[in-house]
């Protein structure tokens, strides 16, 4: 594993998605992730559904729901299907212990709820997603709009107690605050390195105003990494 970046190639992500689709069995209840890599999986799943596969999908974002619906994939909510067999999603970073940073696409809260409701979570990616230590990718922190400035300062204090000094930016969309499907804002916190993700997760979860964060710890069962000549499976 290396932090050296290889040239981006969407075919790597397609290979990972193909390997994940091969693990889907008849009658499964599936979590459908968000983002470019997860969308490859959803498209390939749609092909199998049209060929006769029977599954039910629970989408993690409105965008994924629209894509799946257009492909003819039967959908449900977690209220209707609260226990899922398999969740398939992408990640922004994956460390050697299968700890993840997610939420670059803005759907981190729903993604985490669906992942937690699933018996297994497969994370798809290319070699660029593999890192020795989390933190180079900005950590998305979902916050309520009310008291934003106070919440931001509370996050800085909590991080400071862990000797971390994040640079935080409010995520924007067309010049206005980006609003998640749940009606919240996102602060993107650049830590550089996160030596103890568990400690940071606890600190953020104890901060009023923080809805959730993009640290996915102990949720991924395996990572499927597409490469030019093969697909690697990394288990926990």
URDAQUI-V273493 format. One record per residue. RES is the residue in three letters. PHI is phi as a letter, one per 30 degrees, with the letter a starting at -180 (NA if undefined). PSI is psi in whole degrees, -180 to 180 (none if undefined). Layout:
res: [RES | RES]
phi: [PHI | PHI]
psi: [PSI | PSI]
This chain:
res: [UNK | UNK | UNK | UNK | UNK | UNK | UNK | UNK | UNK | UNK | UNK | UNK | UNK | UNK | UNK | UNK | UNK | UNK | UNK | UNK | UNK | UNK | UNK | UNK | UNK | UNK | UNK | UNK | UNK | UNK | UNK | UNK | UNK | UNK | UNK | UNK | UNK | UNK | UNK | UNK | UNK | UNK | UNK | UNK | UNK | UNK | UNK | UNK | UNK | UNK | UNK | UNK | UNK | UNK | UNK | UNK | UNK | UNK | UNK | UNK | UNK | UNK | UNK | UNK | UNK | UNK | UNK | UNK | UNK | UNK | UNK | UNK | UNK | UNK | UNK | UNK | UNK | UNK | UNK | UNK | UNK | UNK | UNK | UNK | UNK | UNK | UNK | UNK | UNK | UNK | UNK | UNK | UNK | UNK | UNK | UNK | UNK | UNK | UNK | UNK | UNK | UNK | UNK | UNK | UNK | UNK | UNK | UNK | UNK | UNK | UNK | UNK | UNK | UNK | UNK | UNK | UNK | UNK | UNK | UNK | UNK | UNK | UNK | UNK | UNK | UNK | UNK | UNK | UNK | UNK | UNK | UNK | UNK | UNK | UNK | UNK | UNK | UNK | UNK | UNK | UNK | UNK | UNK | UNK | UNK | UNK | UNK | UNK | UNK | UNK | UNK | UNK | UNK | UNK | UNK | UNK | UNK | UNK | UNK | UNK | UNK | UNK | UNK | UNK | UNK | UNK | UNK | UNK | UNK | UNK | UNK | UNK | UNK | UNK | UNK | UNK | UNK | UNK | UNK | UNK | UNK | UNK | UNK | UNK | UNK | UNK | UNK | UNK | UNK | UNK | UNK | UNK | UNK | UNK | UNK | UNK | UNK | UNK | UNK | UNK | UNK | UNK | UNK | UNK | UNK | UNK | UNK | UNK | UNK | UNK | UNK | UNK | UNK | UNK | UNK | UNK | UNK | UNK | UNK | UNK | UNK | UNK | UNK | UNK | UNK | UNK | UNK | UNK | UNK | UNK | UNK | UNK | UNK | UNK | UNK | UNK]
phi: [NA | b | d | d | c | c | e | d | a | d | d | d | d | d | d | d | d | d | d | d | d | d | d | d | c | e | i | d | c | c | d | c | d | c | j | d | d | d | d | e | d | d | d | d | d | e | d | d | d | d | d | k | d | c | b | b | c | c | d | c | a | d | d | d | e | d | d | d | d | d | c | i | d | d | c | b | c | d | d | d | b | d | b | c | d | a | c | b | a | c | a | d | b | b | c | d | c | i | d | b | c | b | j | d | c | j | c | d | d | d | e | d | d | d | d | d | d | c | d | b | b | c | c | c | a | c | e | d | d | d | b | d | b | d | k | d | d | e | d | d | b | d | b | d | d | d | i | e | d | d | d | e | d | d | d | d | d | d | d | d | d | c | i | c | b | d | c | c | b | d | d | c | b | h | i | c | e | d | c | d | e | d | i | c | c | b | c | c | c | c | c | i | b | b | d | b | e | d | d | d | e | d | d | d | d | c | c | e | j | d | d | a | b | d | d | c | c | i | c | d | d | a | c | c | c | d | b | d | c | a | b | c | c | c | c | c]
psi: [139 | 153 | -2 | 132 | 133 | 160 | 138 | 138 | 116 | -22 | -28 | -44 | -35 | -41 | -43 | -42 | -39 | -42 | -37 | -42 | -33 | -18 | -6 | 129 | 161 | 132 | 3 | 149 | 121 | 139 | 128 | 111 | -178 | 159 | 172 | -46 | -43 | -33 | -33 | -44 | -45 | -41 | -44 | -36 | -40 | -38 | -42 | -36 | -43 | -24 | -1 | -4 | 135 | 115 | 169 | 133 | 142 | 107 | 149 | -2 | 162 | -37 | -46 | -40 | -44 | -43 | -49 | -42 | -41 | -23 | 0 | 18 | 123 | 135 | 155 | 171 | 169 | -22 | -37 | -35 | 80 | -12 | 121 | 152 | -39 | 135 | 132 | 123 | 170 | -172 | 156 | -33 | 147 | 123 | 176 | -21 | 14 | 28 | 144 | 153 | 126 | 167 | 6 | -27 | -5 | 3 | 27 | -37 | -51 | -37 | -42 | -38 | -45 | -42 | -41 | -29 | -2 | 146 | -36 | 150 | 122 | 130 | 126 | 147 | -177 | 173 | -24 | -20 | -17 | 126 | 156 | -34 | 136 | 153 | -19 | -39 | 133 | 135 | 118 | 133 | 116 | 127 | 157 | 146 | -35 | 131 | 32 | -45 | -41 | -41 | -42 | -44 | -37 | -37 | -43 | -41 | -44 | -42 | -37 | -33 | -20 | 12 | 33 | 141 | 84 | 147 | 119 | 139 | 137 | 126 | 134 | 157 | 113 | 37 | -10 | 160 | 133 | 134 | 125 | 170 | -24 | 2 | 20 | 171 | 167 | 128 | 124 | 114 | 116 | 109 | -24 | -61 | 139 | 91 | -32 | 82 | -35 | -42 | -41 | -41 | -45 | -41 | -41 | -40 | -23 | 2 | 116 | 138 | -22 | 123 | -46 | 179 | 166 | 14 | 115 | 105 | 126 | 18 | -37 | 131 | -35 | 156 | 137 | 115 | 118 | 136 | 177 | -34 | -1 | 176 | 126 | 140 | 123 | 117 | 162 | none]
